[in-house]
Amino acid sequence: MKKGLFLLVVVMMISISLFSEGMLGLRTVKATQTETEETPQQKTGLKLDLRTIDPLLQAFRDGFKSPDLPGWKVQKVGSKTVKVPEGFSLKGVQNGMNVDAEILDGNGKRFAQLFVYELQAYELTDLYDTLMQTLYADEIADDKEFEEFKAYEGDLCVYFTRQTMLSEKVSMPVFFIYAKDETVEAVKSGTVVFLFVEPFDYQGEADMEDVNKWVEGIAGSLIDSMNEGKKAAEETGKVQKDEKQERLPKDEFTGDDFGSMAANALQKQLMIEEIPYNWTIEQANYFSLMRPYELSVELYEGEGFEVMDFAYSGTTVAKLFVGTADEAVDTDEILDQLYDDYLKGLGTYTLIKETPYLSDGAGFLTTYELGFQQYRCWVTLYSEAEEEGVVNGEYLLLLAIAPENEVDEWKDIYLNILLSVTF
């Protein structure tokens, strides 16, 4: 009996020894006083403290795409369009040729500020500093996370940065969409789009994935809108402006359009001699004129000419050139150059009317009236030329723009400025 019991104990000890090697017959590490088996709660993932690429920056480098997904809505903002995500909305105010807008999220909170402005030429750094101080003042830190440029066809360029904010955990994506000059840091005069994204209510990792998708879609649609406007202008602008109206005989300037009124004034030698109420005299080197107080002016001098810019609420709305042409220049070629330099950002136009007038001994005058999507533009050229269709000798050139819903008011202002010029 004792012998049997002894054998049973030996068998059990052997069995325990075998099973301690594991069910699969593999050697496992045995726990000791200095080693403990790791429990699932103790296991942690490996986290590398390395700088990774911003997903939004990578998407920008690859090229933002305008979204075609259901739910995204197209909204008008001035002469451009923007797409906003489902549940988002846009509200804006038009001030002359400029639009100030806000993009609101599904909770009605501001997600971004959007501006479409017609500007004169700027250095990008000056423009950025001015806008940040105007909009955010003491809220911004001194540093940006990065600065990136992306060039598109023609002269279209997009600037992207992330601005660090003093009181926010997340930075603010900022985009400028504009026509570049010789370098990407030089902003040409024309249409400029500014987008300031304020994702301060979205700070979780999952939230930021949504934010990046929204930002790419919004900015991508704005880039497409700017790009399409430039392409359409290049492809169809000249076709439209070559559709000229029948020219009026020189004794039939009886209409109330700008060209007919200007030609009628030259024909009858009409001038503004008394200063209108709330107007003042402006004196340049080569010429003088009268202007309303609400228009500020800035004078530039070139080789053989002077340029006076007229600004309303900080935005240039008209330019007056006075100078001398040593040889005859075709007026249509001048119009083409003005369009490329100053008007292309407004998109394509239709030539509403051309009003030429060759006077006996008083020179040649012509006015092109152009219709853009939301603006009216007048280009009036006068010179000592003795033949129609050219500028030669001393000349005067007025380039003026007005919102379509304020045409009559601005037309009278520009005409009075023109009739007050002496040189």
C-alpha positions as CSV (number, residue, x, y, z in Angstrom):
1,M,0.0,0.0,0.0
2,K,2.8,2.4,1.0
3,K,4.7,1.4,-2.1
4,G,1.7,2.1,-4.3
5,L,1.1,5.5,-2.7
6,F,4.8,6.3,-3.2
7,L,4.6,5.5,-6.9
8,L,1.5,7.6,-7.3
9,V,3.2,10.6,-5.8
10,V,6.2,10.1,-8.1
11,V,3.9,10.0,-11.2
12,M,2.2,13.2,-10.2
13,M,5.4,15.0,-9.7
14,I,6.6,13.9,-13.1
15,S,3.3,15.1,-14.7
16,I,3.6,18.5,-13.0
17,S,7.2,18.8,-14.2
18,L,6.2,18.1,-17.8
19,F,3.2,20.4,-17.8
20,S,5.3,23.2,-16.5
21,E,7.0,23.3,-19.9
22,G,3.7,24.4,-21.4
23,M,1.0,22.8,-23.5
24,L,3.0,23.3,-26.7
25,G,6.2,21.9,-25.3
26,L,8.0,25.2,-25.5
27,R,10.2,26.7,-22.8
28,T,8.7,29.7,-21.2
29,V,10.3,32.1,-18.7
30,K,9.5,31.2,-15.1
31,A,8.6,34.0,-12.7
32,T,11.1,34.6,-10.0
33,Q,11.3,37.2,-7.2
34,T,13.1,39.6,-9.5
35,E,11.1,38.9,-12.7
36,T,7.4,39.2,-13.1
37,E,5.3,38.1,-16.0
38,E,3.9,41.1,-17.9
39,T,0.2,41.5,-17.8
40,P,-1.9,43.0,-20.6
41,Q,-2.4,46.2,-18.6
42,Q,1.4,46.7,-18.5
43,K,1.9,46.5,-22.3
44,T,2.3,49.9,-24.0
45,G,2.8,50.9,-27.7
46,L,6.1,52.4,-28.7
47,K,5.9,56.1,-29.3
48,L,8.7,57.9,-31.2
49,D,9.2,61.6,-30.5
50,L,9.9,62.5,-34.1
51,R,8.7,65.4,-36.3
52,T,6.1,64.1,-38.8
53,I,4.6,65.9,-41.8
54,D,1.4,67.8,-41.3
55,P,-1.3,65.8,-43.2
56,L,-2.8,69.1,-44.5
57,L,0.6,70.3,-45.7
58,Q,1.1,67.0,-47.5
59,A,-2.3,67.3,-49.2
60,F,-1.4,70.9,-50.2
61,R,1.8,69.8,-51.8
62,D,0.0,67.1,-53.7
63,G,-2.6,69.6,-54.8
64,F,-5.9,70.4,-53.0
65,K,-8.9,68.9,-54.7
66,S,-12.3,70.6,-55.0
67,P,-14.8,68.2,-53.5
68,D,-17.4,66.4,-55.6
69,L,-19.0,64.6,-52.6
70,P,-22.7,64.8,-51.9
71,G,-23.6,67.4,-49.3
72,W,-21.1,70.0,-50.3
73,K,-22.8,73.2,-51.4
74,V,-21.6,75.9,-53.8
75,Q,-21.8,79.5,-52.5
76,K,-21.2,82.8,-54.3
77,V,-18.6,85.1,-52.7
78,G,-18.1,88.2,-54.9
79,S,-16.9,87.2,-58.3
80,K,-15.8,83.8,-57.0
81,T,-17.4,80.6,-55.7
82,V,-16.6,78.4,-52.7
83,K,-17.8,75.0,-51.6
84,V,-18.8,74.4,-48.0
85,P,-19.4,71.0,-46.2
86,E,-22.9,69.7,-45.4
87,G,-24.4,71.6,-42.5
88,F,-22.0,74.6,-43.0
89,S,-23.2,78.0,-44.2
90,L,-21.7,81.3,-45.5
91,K,-22.7,84.8,-44.7
92,G,-21.0,87.8,-46.2
93,V,-21.2,91.6,-46.8
94,Q,-20.1,93.3,-50.1
95,N,-18.3,96.6,-49.7
96,G,-17.9,98.1,-53.1
97,M,-15.8,95.6,-55.1
98,N,-14.7,93.7,-51.9
99,V,-16.5,90.9,-50.0
100,D,-16.1,90.1,-46.2
101,A,-17.5,86.7,-45.4
102,E,-17.7,84.1,-42.6
103,I,-18.0,80.3,-42.9
104,L,-20.1,78.9,-40.1
105,D,-20.0,75.3,-39.0
106,G,-23.0,73.0,-38.2
107,N,-23.4,74.6,-34.8
108,G,-23.5,78.1,-36.2
109,K,-20.0,79.0,-34.9
110,R,-17.4,80.7,-37.0
111,F,-15.1,78.2,-38.7
112,A,-13.3,80.5,-41.0
113,Q,-13.0,84.1,-42.3
114,L,-13.0,84.6,-46.0
115,F,-12.2,87.7,-48.0
116,V,-12.3,88.4,-51.7
117,Y,-10.6,91.7,-52.5
118,E,-9.5,93.8,-55.4
119,L,-6.1,95.1,-54.4
120,Q,-3.2,97.0,-55.8
121,A,0.3,95.4,-55.8
122,Y,1.7,94.3,-52.4
123,E,4.7,92.5,-50.9
124,L,3.3,89.3,-49.4
125,T,5.0,89.9,-46.0
126,D,3.5,93.4,-45.7
127,L,0.1,92.1,-46.7
128,Y,0.3,89.2,-44.2
129,D,1.4,91.4,-41.3
130,T,-1.3,94.1,-42.0
131,L,-4.1,91.5,-42.1
132,M,-3.0,89.6,-39.0
133,Q,-2.7,92.8,-37.0
134,T,-6.1,94.0,-38.3
135,L,-7.9,90.7,-37.6
136,Y,-6.2,89.2,-34.6
137,A,-4.0,91.9,-33.1
138,D,-2.5,90.6,-29.8
139,E,-3.8,87.0,-30.2
140,I,-1.0,85.8,-32.5
141,A,2.4,84.6,-31.5
142,D,5.6,85.6,-33.3
143,D,6.2,82.3,-35.1
144,K,4.6,80.3,-37.8
145,E,4.9,76.5,-38.0
146,F,5.9,76.6,-41.7
147,E,5.5,78.6,-44.9
148,E,4.7,77.0,-48.3
149,F,4.0,78.2,-51.8
150,K,2.4,76.3,-54.7
151,A,2.4,77.7,-58.2
152,Y,-0.3,76.8,-60.7
153,E,-0.7,77.5,-64.4
154,G,0.0,81.0,-65.5
155,D,0.7,83.3,-62.6
156,L,-1.7,81.8,-60.1
157,C,0.0,81.2,-56.7
158,V,-1.2,79.9,-53.3
159,Y,0.5,80.7,-50.0
160,F,-0.1,78.4,-47.0
161,T,1.1,78.8,-43.4
162,R,0.0,77.8,-39.9
163,Q,-0.1,80.7,-37.5
164,T,0.6,79.9,-33.9
165,M,-2.0,81.5,-31.5
166,L,-1.2,82.6,-28.0
167,S,-4.4,81.4,-26.3
168,E,-5.2,78.3,-28.5
169,K,-3.8,74.8,-28.4
170,V,-4.2,74.4,-32.2
171,S,-2.7,76.6,-34.9
172,M,-4.6,78.5,-37.5
173,P,-4.3,77.5,-41.2
174,V,-4.0,80.6,-43.5
175,F,-4.2,80.7,-47.3
176,F,-3.6,83.5,-49.7
177,I,-4.6,82.9,-53.4
178,Y,-3.3,85.5,-55.8
179,A,-1.5,86.3,-59.0
180,K,2.2,86.4,-58.4
181,D,4.6,88.9,-60.0
182,E,8.2,88.1,-60.7
183,T,8.5,86.2,-57.4
184,V,6.0,84.3,-55.3
185,E,6.5,87.0,-52.5
186,A,5.2,89.7,-54.9
187,V,1.4,90.0,-55.2
188,K,0.1,91.5,-58.4
189,S,-2.7,93.9,-58.4
190,G,-6.1,92.3,-59.0
191,T,-8.3,89.7,-57.2
192,V,-6.8,88.2,-54.0
193,V,-8.6,85.6,-51.8
194,F,-7.8,85.3,-48.1
195,L,-8.9,82.3,-46.0
196,F,-8.3,82.3,-42.3
197,V,-9.4,78.9,-40.7
198,E,-10.2,79.0,-37.0
199,P,-10.5,75.3,-35.9
200,F,-10.4,76.2,-32.2
201,D,-13.4,74.1,-31.2
202,Y,-11.9,71.0,-32.8
203,Q,-8.9,69.7,-30.9
204,G,-9.3,66.0,-30.7
205,E,-7.4,63.7,-33.1
206,A,-10.6,62.5,-34.8
207,D,-11.8,66.1,-35.0
208,M,-8.7,67.3,-36.7
209,E,-9.1,64.6,-39.4
210,D,-12.5,66.1,-40.2
211,V,-11.0,69.6,-40.1
212,N,-8.3,68.8,-42.6
213,K,-10.9,67.4,-45.0
214,W,-13.1,70.5,-44.7
215,V,-10.1,72.8,-45.1
216,E,-8.9,71.0,-48.2
217,G,-12.3,71.1,-49.7
218,I,-13.0,74.8,-49.0
219,A,-9.5,75.9,-50.1
220,G,-9.5,73.6,-53.1
221,S,-12.7,75.0,-54.4
222,L,-11.4,78.6,-54.0
223,I,-8.3,77.7,-55.9
224,D,-10.4,76.1,-58.7
225,S,-12.6,79.2,-58.9
226,M,-9.6,81.5,-59.2
227,N,-8.0,79.2,-61.8
228,E,-11.1,78.8,-63.9
229,G,-11.6,82.6,-63.9
230,K,-8.1,83.1,-65.3
231,K,-8.3,80.3,-67.8
232,A,-11.7,81.5,-69.1
233,A,-10.3,85.0,-69.3
234,E,-7.4,83.8,-71.4
235,E,-9.4,81.6,-73.6
236,T,-12.6,83.6,-74.2
237,G,-11.8,87.1,-73.1
238,K,-10.4,88.3,-76.4
239,V,-13.2,86.7,-78.4
240,Q,-15.8,88.6,-76.4
241,K,-14.0,91.9,-76.6
242,D,-13.7,91.7,-80.3
243,E,-17.5,91.7,-80.7
244,K,-17.6,95.4,-81.2
245,Q,-20.7,97.5,-81.3
246,E,-21.6,99.6,-84.4
247,R,-19.7,102.9,-84.1
248,L,-21.8,106.0,-83.8
249,P,-21.5,109.0,-86.1
250,K,-19.7,111.8,-84.4
251,D,-22.8,114.0,-84.2
252,E,-25.0,111.4,-82.4
253,F,-23.6,111.4,-78.9
254,T,-26.9,111.7,-77.1
255,G,-27.0,108.7,-74.8
256,D,-26.4,108.7,-71.1
257,D,-23.7,106.0,-71.2
258,F,-20.2,107.1,-70.1
259,G,-18.7,107.0,-73.6
260,S,-21.4,109.1,-75.2
261,M,-21.3,111.7,-72.4
262,A,-17.5,112.0,-72.6
263,A,-17.6,112.3,-76.4
264,N,-20.4,114.9,-76.2
265,A,-18.3,116.9,-73.6
266,L,-15.3,116.9,-75.9
267,Q,-17.5,117.8,-78.9
268,K,-18.9,120.8,-77.0
269,Q,-15.7,121.6,-75.2
270,L,-17.3,121.2,-71.8
271,M,-15.2,121.4,-68.6
272,I,-15.8,121.3,-64.9
273,E,-14.7,124.8,-63.9
274,E,-16.2,125.2,-60.4
275,I,-15.3,122.8,-57.6
276,P,-18.3,120.7,-56.7
277,Y,-19.4,120.5,-53.1
278,N,-17.2,118.2,-51.0
279,W,-14.6,118.1,-53.7
280,T,-11.0,119.3,-53.7
281,I,-8.2,120.1,-56.2
282,E,-5.4,117.6,-56.6
283,Q,-2.2,118.9,-58.2
284,A,0.3,116.5,-59.9
285,N,3.5,117.5,-61.8
286,Y,2.0,117.2,-65.3
287,F,-1.7,117.8,-64.6
288,S,-4.3,118.8,-62.1
289,L,-7.9,117.7,-61.4
290,M,-10.7,117.7,-59.0
291,R,-11.8,114.8,-56.8
292,P,-14.4,114.1,-54.1
293,Y,-13.0,113.9,-50.5
294,E,-14.2,110.3,-50.1
295,L,-11.6,109.2,-52.7
296,S,-8.0,109.2,-51.5
297,V,-5.2,109.5,-54.1
298,E,-1.7,108.3,-54.5
299,L,0.7,109.6,-57.2
300,Y,3.3,107.6,-59.1
301,E,5.8,108.8,-61.7
302,G,7.2,106.7,-64.6
303,E,9.3,107.5,-67.6
304,G,7.3,110.1,-69.6
305,F,4.1,109.7,-67.6
306,E,2.4,110.0,-64.2
307,V,-0.3,107.8,-62.7
308,M,-2.8,108.8,-60.0
309,D,-4.6,106.0,-58.2
310,F,-8.0,106.7,-56.7
311,A,-8.9,104.6,-53.6
312,Y,-12.2,104.2,-51.8
313,S,-12.1,102.7,-48.3
314,G,-8.6,101.5,-49.0
315,T,-9.3,99.8,-52.3
316,T,-8.1,101.2,-55.7
317,V,-11.1,101.8,-57.9
318,A,-9.6,104.0,-60.7
319,K,-6.3,104.9,-62.3
320,L,-5.5,108.0,-64.4
321,F,-2.5,108.0,-66.6
322,V,-1.2,111.3,-68.2
323,G,1.9,111.3,-70.4
324,T,3.4,111.5,-73.9
325,A,3.5,108.7,-76.6
326,D,6.4,109.2,-79.0
327,E,4.8,107.0,-81.6
328,A,1.2,105.8,-82.4
329,V,-0.1,102.9,-80.4
330,D,-3.3,101.1,-81.3
331,T,-6.0,101.6,-78.7
332,D,-7.1,97.9,-78.8
333,E,-3.6,96.9,-77.9
334,I,-3.7,99.3,-75.0
335,L,-7.0,97.8,-73.8
336,D,-5.4,94.3,-74.0
337,Q,-2.5,95.4,-71.9
338,L,-4.7,97.1,-69.3
339,Y,-6.8,93.9,-69.1
340,D,-3.8,91.7,-68.5
341,D,-2.2,94.1,-65.9
342,Y,-5.3,95.2,-63.9
343,L,-8.5,93.5,-64.9
344,K,-7.9,89.8,-65.5
345,G,-8.7,88.9,-61.9
346,L,-12.3,90.0,-62.5
347,G,-12.8,87.2,-65.1
348,T,-14.1,87.5,-68.6
349,Y,-16.0,90.5,-69.8
350,T,-18.4,91.5,-72.6
351,L,-17.7,94.6,-74.6
352,I,-20.9,96.5,-73.9
353,K,-20.0,99.5,-76.1
354,E,-17.1,101.3,-77.8
355,T,-17.6,105.0,-78.4
356,P,-14.8,106.5,-80.6
357,Y,-14.8,110.2,-81.6
358,L,-12.3,111.9,-83.9
359,S,-12.7,115.7,-83.6
360,D,-11.6,118.3,-86.1
361,G,-8.4,119.6,-84.5
362,A,-9.1,118.5,-80.9
363,G,-7.7,114.9,-81.1
364,F,-9.1,111.4,-80.8
365,L,-11.2,110.1,-77.9
366,T,-12.6,106.6,-77.4
367,T,-14.3,104.8,-74.5
368,Y,-14.6,101.0,-74.0
369,E,-17.4,100.0,-71.6
370,L,-16.8,96.5,-70.3
371,G,-19.3,94.3,-68.4
372,F,-17.9,91.8,-65.9
373,Q,-20.0,89.4,-63.8
374,Q,-20.6,91.9,-61.0
375,Y,-18.7,95.0,-62.1
376,R,-18.7,97.7,-64.8
377,C,-15.5,99.1,-66.2
378,W,-14.7,102.1,-68.3
379,V,-11.5,102.7,-70.2
380,T,-11.3,106.1,-71.8
381,L,-8.3,107.2,-73.9
382,Y,-7.7,110.7,-75.3
383,S,-4.7,112.0,-77.2
384,E,-3.6,114.5,-79.8
385,A,-3.8,111.8,-82.5
386,E,-5.2,113.0,-85.9
387,E,-6.4,109.5,-86.9
388,E,-8.9,107.2,-85.3
389,G,-8.0,104.1,-83.3
390,V,-4.6,105.2,-82.0
391,V,-3.0,107.1,-79.2
392,N,-0.2,109.6,-80.1
393,G,1.5,112.6,-78.6
394,E,0.1,113.9,-75.3
395,Y,-2.5,111.5,-73.9
396,L,-4.8,110.9,-71.0
397,L,-6.1,107.4,-70.0
398,L,-8.8,106.7,-67.4
399,L,-9.4,103.2,-66.0
400,A,-12.3,103.1,-63.7
401,I,-14.5,100.3,-62.1
402,A,-17.8,100.3,-60.3
403,P,-20.1,97.6,-58.7
404,E,-22.9,96.8,-61.1
405,N,-25.5,98.0,-58.6
406,E,-23.8,101.4,-58.2
407,V,-23.1,102.2,-61.9
408,D,-25.0,105.5,-62.1
409,E,-23.4,107.0,-59.0
410,W,-19.8,106.1,-59.9
411,K,-20.3,107.0,-63.6
412,D,-21.1,110.6,-62.7
413,I,-18.1,110.8,-60.3
414,Y,-15.7,109.5,-62.9
415,L,-17.1,111.7,-65.6
416,N,-16.7,114.8,-63.4
417,I,-13.1,113.8,-62.6
418,L,-12.3,113.3,-66.3
419,L,-13.9,116.7,-67.3
420,S,-11.8,118.5,-64.6
421,V,-8.4,117.3,-65.8
422,T,-6.1,120.0,-67.2
423,F,-2.7,119.2,-68.6
